[in-house]
Amino acid sequence: MAAVKKSGKKYQVGFNRRFDHNFRAVREAVAAGKVGKQQIIKITSRDPEPPSIDYVKVSGGIFLDMTIHDFDMVRYLSGAEVEEVYAEGSVTVDPEIGKAGDIDTAVITLKLSNGATAVIDNCRAACYGYDQRAEVFGSQGCVAITNDSDSNAVFSGKDGVIAEKPMFFFLERYMMAYAKEVDEFVEAIVNDTETPVTAKDGLEPVLIGLAAKKSVDEHRPVKISEIRKSYNL
């Protein structure tokens, strides 16, 4: 962050979900006060298939390579900061992930500065596709998004009702978000404005991820201030 400030260059963190049409719609509804006082935020994020064990060994762990996007979404959707984290994790997908020192399934609860509680559930494998859902519940209402699919066609017959599965791969699901991300970065350069996702937006989810890892290891809630102190931040 100091190097970026000294250079005077534009810097943008690649949190692509902030540029997705669904997540942005939730953020806009919350920012406009439509849900009232925020009470509960729920995020579901499950990959269609686990990564290779070689990747697991060097990724930094599920909280820093996967849940990091969900931590960012909690901050983005709520407009608030995370103050405390409690996480529980297990190995339910592949024993090799556990042998590599990681977990593949997790539930994380987060206390926010605005008084709301956020809940994230993660899994490295969902047989039906890339599962990406979110909900913000408040005193005046609730706004939620479901998964994108290749079509919204639904077949109804005597044996049941069948709809499309979620898109399978993150590149399919977020292709337009990646394009929008680049567009807004270029706009910030051309117009000499602040980038929409700053270095601070990159730092905060890392601190949350480190707190989540510590919480799993030590079986206790961990305050973000504790992590900041350990890094002299």
N, C-alpha and C positions, 0 to 999 in steps of 0.2 A: 504494500500500500504506500509505503514511503517512497519507493522507487517510482511508482506511477505518478505520485504527486510531484516529485522532483522533475520528472520528464516532461510534464505538461501534456502528455498524450492522452487520447481517449482510451478508456478501458471498460470493457463490458464482460460480465460473467455470463457463461453460456447456459443459464437456466431457462431452457426453451419452453417449459410449460407455462411460463408467464405470458407467452405470446400465443398460446392456444386459445381458440375462440370460446371454448367451453369454460375454462378456468378464468379467462378474462371477464366473461359474463357474470360469473359468481362474484369476482372482485368488485366489479362495477355496481352490482346490486347491494353488496355489503357497504361499500363506500358511500352510496347514496342514502344509506340509512334504512333501507327497505326491510331488513330483518330486525331492526331495533337494536337493543343491547345484546351483544353476542354472548351465548351461553355454552354451546357445544359445537365443536368443529370435528368432522369425521373425514378421514382420508383413507381410501383403500388403494393399495398399489401392489400388484402381483404380476410378476413376469411370466411369460408363457413357458419358458424353459430356463433351467439354471445355467450359469456360465460355466466355462471349463474350469477344472480344478487348478490349472496353471494360472488362470486369471484370479481365482479366489485367493491364491497364495500371495498375490502382490497387490490386490485391490485396496487394501486398507480396511476391509471388512464391510459387511452389509450396510452398516449405518453411514459409512463414508462414500460408498460407491453406488448405493441404490436409494436408501432412505433419505440421503442428502437432498434429493429433489422434493421429497415430501416435507422435510423440515422447511425448505424454502417456501413451499406452498402454504404451510401454516402461517408463516410470516406475511406472505403476499396476500392471502385471502383475508386474514384478520386485520392486517395493518398494525399488529401488535408484536411485542418481543416475547420470546420464551424465557421464563425465569427458572423453571425447574423441570426436570425430566425423570421419569421412572420407566424402565424398560424391562420386559421379560422376553427371553429368546429361547429357541429350541432348534433341534435338527430333525426335521420331519421329511425332507426331500431326498437328501443324499448323505449317507454316513461319511463319505469322503470329505464333504464340506466341514463336518465336525472335526475330522482328523486334521484338517488344514488349519484348525483353530478359529473357525468362524461358525455362525449360525445361519440358517436359511429361512427361518420363520420367526416373526417378532410382532409384539404389540407394544406400542409406546404411548404413554400418556404425558401430556405437557401442560403445565400451568402457565398461563399467559399474563402479561402485564395489565391487560384490560379486564381481568377477572374470569375470562372464559377458560374452558378446559378443552384441549384437543386430543383426539385419539387417532393413531395411525396403525393400520395393520398391513403387514408385509409378508409375502411369501415368494420364494424364488421360482415357484412353478405353479401355474394355473392351467389345467388341461384344456380349457375352453378359449384361451387367448390372453391378450394383454389387458389386464383388468385395471382400469383407471377411473375411480369415482371419487366424488367429494360432496360434502354437505356442510352448510353453515346454518345453524339453528339459533334463533334469537327470540326476544320478547315479542316481536311484531310479525314473525313469520320464519320461513325456512326456504333456502335456495339450494338446489342440488343439481348435480350433473351426472349423467350416466355414460356408459361407454359408447364410443363411435363404432359403427360397423360399416361394411361395404354398402349396405342398403338398409332401409327401414321396413322392408317387405316382411310381412308376417303371414305364414300359411296356417289356416285353420282347417282341420279335418276331423274325422270321427275318432282318430287315435290321439288327438291333442293339438296344441298350438305350437308352431315352430317359428322361431325368429333367427336372424343371422347371429353368429357368434361375434364377439368383439374382434376388431382388427388384431392380427397375430403379432406383429412386430412393431417396435417403437418408431422405426423410420416411416412406416405406413401411417401410424397414428398421428405422428407429430410433423409430417413433412411440411405442411403449410406453416406450422409454428416456427420451424427452422428458417423458412423463407422470410417470415415476418421479423424474426430476430435480426437477420442480416439487414433488412430494410431499415429498421429503426436504429441500428448502429450507424449505418451510412448517413441517415438523416441527422444524427447527433454530430457527426463530423462536418457535414455540409453546413448545418445551421449553427454550429459551435454551441451546442446545448449539452447538458449532462446526459450521459447514457442512462437508459432505463434500469439497468441492473449493475450496480456499482460494486467496487471491491468490498465494501462493508456487507453487501448482500451475499458475497461469496464467503466472507469470514464467518458470519453468524451461524449458518447451517453447519459449518465445520465444528464450531464450539458445541453446538447441540449434539452432533454426532459423537464427539468425544465424551460428552456427558452421558449419552445413551450407552456407550460401550462400558463406561465406568459403572453405570447403574446395573447392567447385566452381570458384570464381573463381581460386584460387591453387594448385589441384592438390596439396593437401597435407592431412594430418590437422591438425585444429584442436582444441586443448583448451578446454573450457568456461571454465577459469580465465582464459584469454586474453581471452575475450569479457567476462567479469565485470570484468576490470581496465580494459578500454577504456571501460566505463560507470561506473567507480568503484563497483562493487557489492561 
